[in-house]
């Protein structure tokens, strides 16, 4: 469970990222976070694994106060929290399987890291994760030969190799065409339902949020202005989140 209690985030330049956020995400939920650019969506997502440390309130993950963790404890927590980015964050000049295998690097002894030697069970796990996202046949292809959608699925496979209990996705389909975006969202949905992994997606495409996610959180100027099931989102809710005349909404 993820619990925000009166969470505040003020950046060094004075910008308010989050204000008075009270929020609980239960295990196994599939949640979309929507709002205008600059509303605080990424800040909310990245506060959970302390990529963006909060400046007030309390943030607990599985009853652990994230802000009180030592550097070592934080690294351990982050092994349980997968992170997917819009830009994929892959090493494009090497193979797909080698990218997935980097998920095991923090657990390997130094000599294995230096020589890039991985255990047989790690390789089998990497192949299994690629199979789960439907690109096993690309395992030995160089990443720079893949489409954007395939690269995002490699990133998702790498995250699955961590055995996470939570996946945070920061605009994972923003750079993809509509058809490919749905393919990737299908993968997220499958992982959530079949593996029971909690998934939080910061997403710009409202129609995808409503189609795929069970719960929608609307954020505006750093504050939660809506929190409910996707089937309760109507025009009045969207106006509350985005304003009555918003050109960003899709």
C-alpha positions in Angstrom: 0.0 0.0 0.0 1.1 3.5 -0.8 -0.1 6.2 1.6 0.3 10.0 1.2 -0.6 12.0 4.3 -0.7 15.8 3.9 2.3 15.6 1.5 3.9 18.8 0.3 6.6 19.3 -2.4 8.1 22.8 -2.9 11.0 23.0 -5.3 14.1 25.1 -4.5 12.9 27.8 -6.9 9.6 28.1 -5.0 7.4 26.2 -7.4 4.8 24.1 -5.6 4.7 20.6 -6.9 2.3 19.0 -4.4 0.0 20.6 -1.9 -1.9 18.9 0.9 -2.0 15.5 -0.9 -3.9 12.8 1.0 -4.0 9.6 -1.0 -4.0 5.9 -0.5 -3.2 3.4 -3.3 -4.1 -0.2 -2.4 -2.1 -3.3 -3.5 -3.0 -4.5 -7.0 -4.7 -1.3 -8.2 -4.3 0.0 -11.8 -4.4 3.8 -11.4 -4.1 6.6 -13.9 -3.0 10.1 -12.9 -4.2 12.8 -15.3 -4.0 16.6 -15.4 -2.5 19.5 -17.4 1.2 19.7 -18.1 2.9 21.1 -14.9 0.0 20.0 -12.7 2.2 17.8 -10.6 1.6 14.3 -12.2 5.3 13.5 -12.5 6.1 14.9 -9.1 3.4 12.7 -7.5 4.8 9.6 -9.3 8.4 10.3 -8.5 7.8 11.1 -4.9 6.9 7.5 -4.3 10.5 6.2 -4.9 12.0 9.5 -3.6 13.3 10.6 -7.0 11.7 13.8 -5.9 11.9 14.0 -2.1 8.9 15.6 -0.4 9.3 18.7 1.7 6.4 18.1 4.1 3.9 15.5 5.3 4.5 11.7 5.3 4.8 9.2 2.5 4.7 5.5 3.3 5.2 2.5 1.1 4.2 -0.8 2.7 4.2 1.0 6.1 7.8 2.3 5.6 8.4 6.0 5.8 10.2 6.7 2.5 11.8 9.9 3.7 13.5 8.3 6.7 15.3 5.6 4.7 19.0 5.5 4.6 20.7 5.3 1.1 21.1 1.5 1.4 17.5 1.1 2.6 16.3 3.3 -0.3 18.1 1.2 -2.8 16.4 -1.9 -1.4 13.0 -0.2 -1.7 13.6 0.8 -5.2 14.2 -2.8 -6.2 10.5 -3.4 -5.3 9.4 -0.3 -7.3 9.9 -0.5 -11.1 10.1 2.7 -13.0 9.1 3.2 -16.7 10.0 6.4 -18.5 8.8 8.1 -21.7 12.3 8.0 -23.1 12.8 4.2 -22.5 16.3 4.6 -20.8 17.8 1.8 -22.8 21.3 1.1 -24.1 20.5 1.3 -27.7 23.7 -0.1 -29.1 23.5 -3.4 -27.4 21.0 -6.3 -27.6 17.6 -6.5 -26.0 18.5 -9.3 -23.6 21.5 -7.4 -22.3 19.3 -4.5 -21.5 16.9 -6.7 -19.6 19.8 -8.3 -17.8 20.9 -4.9 -16.4 18.0 -5.4 -13.9 20.2 -8.0 -12.1 23.3 -5.8 -11.9 22.7 -4.4 -8.4 22.5 -8.0 -7.0 25.6 -9.2 -8.7 29.2 -9.3 -7.2 31.6 -6.7 -8.5 33.5 -9.1 -10.8 30.3 -10.1 -12.6 29.4 -6.5 -13.1 32.8 -5.7 -14.6 32.8 -8.6 -17.1 29.1 -8.6 -17.8 28.7 -12.3 -16.8 25.2 -13.3 -15.8 24.0 -16.5 -14.2 22.0 -19.0 -16.3 18.9 -18.4 -14.1 19.1 -14.7 -14.7 19.2 -15.2 -18.5 16.2 -17.5 -18.3 14.4 -14.9 -16.2 15.2 -12.2 -18.8 13.8 -14.4 -21.6 10.7 -15.1 -19.5 10.1 -11.4 -19.0 10.5 -10.7 -22.7 8.0 -13.4 -23.4 5.5 -11.8 -21.1 5.5 -8.6 -23.1 5.4 -10.4 -26.4 8.9 -9.7 -27.8 10.8 -12.9 -27.0 11.8 -13.2 -30.7 13.7 -9.9 -30.4 16.0 -11.0 -27.5 19.2 -10.9 -29.6 18.3 -7.9 -31.7 20.0 -4.6 -31.1 17.7 -2.1 -29.4 18.4 0.6 -32.0 16.7 -1.7 -34.6 13.4 -1.7 -32.7 10.4 0.5 -33.0 9.5 2.9 -30.2 6.8 0.6 -29.0 9.1 -2.4 -28.9 11.7 -0.4 -27.0 9.1 0.5 -24.4 8.2 -3.2 -24.0 11.9 -3.9 -23.5 11.9 -1.4 -20.7 8.8 -3.0 -19.2 10.5 -6.5 -19.4 13.6 -5.1 -17.7 11.4 -3.7 -14.9 9.6 -7.1 -14.5 13.0 -8.8 -14.1 13.2 -6.9 -10.8 10.2 -8.8 -9.4 8.6 -5.5 -8.4 5.4 -5.1 -6.4 4.8 -1.6 -7.8 5.4 -0.2 -11.3 5.5 3.6 -11.7 5.1 4.7 -15.3 5.8 8.4 -16.2 4.1 9.1 -19.6 5.0 5.7 -21.0 3.0 6.0 -24.2 3.4 9.8 -24.9 6.0 9.2 -27.7 4.0 6.3 -29.3 1.4 6.3 -32.1 -2.2 5.5 -31.1 -2.1 1.8 -32.2 1.3 1.1 -30.5 0.2 3.0 -27.4 -2.7 0.6 -27.0 -0.4 -2.4 -27.4 1.8 -1.1 -24.6 -1.3 -0.4 -22.4 -2.5 -3.9 -23.0 0.8 -5.1 -21.5 0.4 -3.0 -18.4 -3.2 -4.3 -18.0 -2.1 -7.9 -18.4 0.8 -7.5 -15.9 -1.6 -5.8 -13.4 -4.3 -8.4 -13.7 -2.2 -11.6 -14.1 0.7 -10.7 -11.7 -1.1 -8.5 -9.2 1.4 -5.7 -9.6 0.2 -2.3 -8.5 0.5 0.1 -11.5 0.4 3.9 -11.4 0.5 5.6 -14.8 1.0 9.3 -15.3 -0.7 9.7 -18.7 -1.6 12.5 -21.0 -4.2 10.6 -23.1 -7.4 10.7 -21.2 -9.2 8.2 -23.4 -6.5 5.6 -22.7 -6.7 6.3 -18.9 -10.5 5.8 -19.0 -10.3 2.7 -21.2 -7.6 0.8 -19.3 -7.4 2.0 -15.7 -9.7 1.1 -12.9 -9.2 4.3 -11.0 -8.4 7.8 -12.0 -6.8 10.5 -10.0 -7.0 14.1 -11.3 -4.4 16.6 -10.2 -4.5 20.4 -10.7 -1.9 22.9 -9.5 -0.4 20.2 -7.2 -3.7 19.3 -5.5 -5.9 16.2 -5.9 -9.2 17.4 -7.3 -10.7 14.1 -8.3 -10.3 10.5 -7.2 -12.7 7.8 -8.4 -13.4 4.9 -10.7 -12.9 5.5 -14.4 -16.6 5.0 -15.2 -17.5 8.0 -13.0 -15.4 10.4 -15.1 -17.7 12.7 -17.0 -17.4 16.1 -18.7 -17.8 18.0 -15.4 -15.0 16.0 -13.8 -12.7 16.7 -16.8 -13.6 20.4 -16.6 -12.6 20.3 -12.9 -9.3 18.8 -13.7 -8.4 20.6 -16.9 -10.5 23.7 -16.9 -13.5 24.2 -19.2 -11.4 25.2 -22.2 -8.3 23.0 -22.4 -6.4 22.4 -25.6 -4.1 19.8 -24.0 -6.8 17.2 -23.4 -6.9 14.4 -25.9 
